[in-house]
């Protein structure tokens, strides 16, 4: 039986994947994070009620910086009725990667109604070079959604995923579905993988392995043996147990390349805003997502990322 400290509880065995010897190539932490990531300041491409800030504005307004040894990325939670959208932060790694093992030690993620947080990677000419959503959700969602987006021709199975993780009901196993916008998404069942439940558990160590054969993700409770192993200089994914989600069956080398790492906190927009009225918790708070976000600044005090480190390993 797996220890209770392991987030991915279950007995399903992951499909065999060739062991890879991983070498640390980049470690983003307090010493270099803001030198290694750029601030996205354009209009939100997903139509959110958000204004992405420059690094200078983010620093001056306390929306980005260091808190002790951790990286803080937050949302304005004091301005009443901002005309152009609530100020927030979206950062993108300067370096791009093809394949590899990405391990993030995250102690807090944004939560709450109107919020659309995501930790993800993506390549150029979206969606032709792919997108991998490692943590993502909206509003009062209780569990994590793990999604791939591609151009046409990438259909997947979830063989090897944890037994409780399923493809989203009514979704597609074609990651290029609807021009890549819908993607192929697996829904988890453990509330510790997202939002308020994630934060109540003290966050997690989150890992994504991308090889030619599969893309798979794990989440481990802080202090567990698996978390320590994942953060070690020599991580061995085959020793971690079944992944929270596994995508297989696609020609990944044809659809995924040159990915940058992104942390983003969007507000409303094409997902959180569109499903606002369907959310039993959030929909009763205001007629629209935008009205709620504009008129309730204090609700976004917990809409922040707190990150110890992001480590990128590649196969020797």
N, C-alpha and C positions, 0 to 999 in steps of 0.2 A: 504493500500500500504506500502511495506517495505521502510524504510528510505534509501536515496541514499548512506549513509555511509556504508551500508551493502553490502559486495561484492557479496553475493549470491542473486541476484535480481531475482524475479519471484514469482508466485503465487501457485506453486505446493506444496501440503501438504505432509510432510514426513509420511511414514507408522508408525503407532503407535508402540512405544517401551516402555517397562516398565520403569518407572522412577527409577533411581538408586541414592542412596545417596553416593556421592563421597567424599573421604577423601584424602588429599594430603599426598603422601608417599615419594616423592622426588622432590626437587626443585633445578635444575642445573642452576647456574648463575655465576657471577664473583667470588663469594666466594669459589666455589668448582668444577667448570666445568672440569678443566684439572686434578684434582685429581680423578674425577669420570669417565673419558673416557680414553681409551687406543688408541694409534696411530697404525694404520694398516701399516705395512712396507713390506709386501710380494709383490711379483709380482702381478700385477693387474689380477684378474681372468677373466676379460672381455676384456683383450688384448688391453688396452688403451696405448697411447703414453704418459705415465705418470710414474713418480717415486715418490712413497709415502715416505714421510720423517719420521724420528724419531722425537720425541719431542725436542731433543736438536738441531737438524739441523733446524727444523721448527722455533724454537725460535731465533736461531742465524741469520737466513735469513729473519726474519720478516714475516714468513708465518703463524704463530699461536701465539696468545697471547691475551691480553686485550687492548681494545681501550676505554678509559674511563671506563664505567661500562658494556661494551659489550664484547662478545667473538668474536674474529676475526679469520677466517680460510680462508687462501688465496692460491694463485697460484703464482709461480715465474713469474715475468713479466719483467725481465731484461736480462736473459741469452739468447744469440743468439745460435741457433742450438744445443741444449743439446743432447748429443749422446744417452743417455738412456731414454729419455722422460723428459718432463717438470716437475719440482718438484711441488708437490701438497700435500694436507692433506686429510686423511680419518680417522675419529675418531669413536669409538664404545663404548657405555656405558658398564661399568663393570657389572652393574646389568641387570638381565633379568626379563621380566614381562609376565604374562599370563592374558589376558583381561585388561581392564582399559581405562582411558581417558588420552590422551597425548595432551598437549597444549603447543605450541611453539610461542614465541613472537620474530619474525624475522624482522629486519629492512632492510636487503639487502641480495640478493642471487646472485650466479654467473650468469653472462650473457655473450653471445657472441658466435661467430662461433668457432667450435671445442670443445665447453664446454658441458659436460654431468653432470650436478649437480643433486643430489638426497638427500632428507631427507626421511628416511625409517626405518623400523624395520624388523628384520628377526630372525628365530629360527635355532636350530642346524640341521645338516644333510639336508641341503638345497636340494630340496624344500619341504621335507616331513613335516617340522614344519612351513612352510609358510613364506611369505614375504609380507609386506604392504608398497607400495610406496605412500607417502603422497604428496611430491613435486618431480616431475621428468620431464625432457625434454632434448632436444639436439639442438645445433646450433641456428638457428634463430626462433625456435618454439615460438609461441606467447601466447599459453595458456597451462595450466597445464594438465598433464596426471596422472591419479590416477589408480593404478594397484595392483592386487593381484597375487601372484605366489604360486602354491601349487603342491603337488603330484597329482596322478590321483584321480578322484572322487569328485571334488568340482566344480560344475556348479552354476552360480549365475544369479540373475535378478538385474535390477537397479530400482526396484519399490521403490518410495520415493525419488529418486534423483531429484535435480532441473531439471525442464523441458528442459532447454537448454543443459544439460549434457547428452551425448549419448555414447553408446559403440563405440569404435574406428571402423571406417568403415573397413570391411574386417577382423576384429579381431574375437576373440572367446569369448563366455561366459563361457567356460571351463577354469578354472584357472590353470589346470594342462596341458593345451595344449602344445604340442611340448616339453614334458618333464619338463614343468614348465617354460621354457625360455620365451615363448610368454606371458603367463599369460592371465588374463582378464582385459582389460583396458577401462576406461571411459575417454572421452575427454571433457574438459570444453570449454566454449565459451567466457569467460570474460578475456581480456588481462591483467587485474590486478592480475590474479592468478599465473603468471609465468614471469620470466625473466625481460626484460626491463620495461614492464608495471607494474610488481610487485614492482620494485625498484622506478619507478616514483611516485607511490602511497605511498611511504614511508614504503613499506613492508606490513605485515599483521600479525594478530594473527591466527594461524593455529591450528585446533583441529582434532583429530582422536579418535573416540569412538569404542571400540572393545568389543562386548558382545557375548553371545552364539547365539543370534538371528541375528546379523548384524554387519558389519563394515562400518562406515560412517565417512565422512570428511566434515569440514567446513573451510571457510576463512572469516575473518572479518577485515574491515578497522580499522586501529589504531584509538583509541579514541571513537569508536562506542559503544553504550550500550552493544551490544553482546560481543565485545572484552573485555570490562571491566568485564562482568559477567563470561566469560570463564576463565579469569585470577584470579578471586576471590577465596577465600578459599572454597567456596561451589558452584562450577559450576553446572548448571542444563541444560544439552543439550536439553531437551524437550522444553525449552523456547527459543531456538535460531532460530527457523524457519527451513525450509527445508534444508537438507544437500546438499553441492555441489555435492557429490556423495555418493550413498548408495549401498552396496552389500548385498544381502540377498539370502536365499534359500540353502545355503551350511551348512553342519555340521561343524561349525567353530571350535568347541572344538576338533574335530578329526583331523583338518588340521592346526591349529595354536596354538603354545605354546612357552613359554620361549624365548620371543623376546628381543633382544637388540636394542638400538636406534643408528642410524648411520647418520652422516653428511659426504658427500663425494663430491669431485669435480674431476671427471674423465675427460679425454681428448681423443677424437676420440674413438677408441675401437669398440666393437661389435654393438653399436647403432650409436653413432655420426659419427663414421668413415664409417660405412656401407651405411648410407643414405646421405653422403656428396654431392655426385653428383646430388641428387634429390632436394637439397635445392637451390632455385633460388637466394637467397642472398649470401650464403656461397660458393656454388659450383663454382662461377666465380672468387673467390679470389685466388685459387690455385688448381692444378690438384688433390691433395689429402688432406685429413684432416691433416695427419701427416706433410706434407710439410708446410702447413699453420701454424700449432702450433709451429713447429721448427723455422721458419724464422720470426715470428712476435711476439716477446715477449711483446711488448707494448700493444698488443690487449688483454692481460689478466690482465690488471690493475683493471678491474671491475669484475674479476672472483673470487669473495670472498663472504663468508657468514659473516653476522653481526647479532649476536643473543643476545637478552636481557636475555632470560631465556627459559628453557624447564621444564615444570611441569608435573609430573605423578601422577594421581589420581587413586585410586582403590575403588571399591564398598565396603561399610561397611558390 
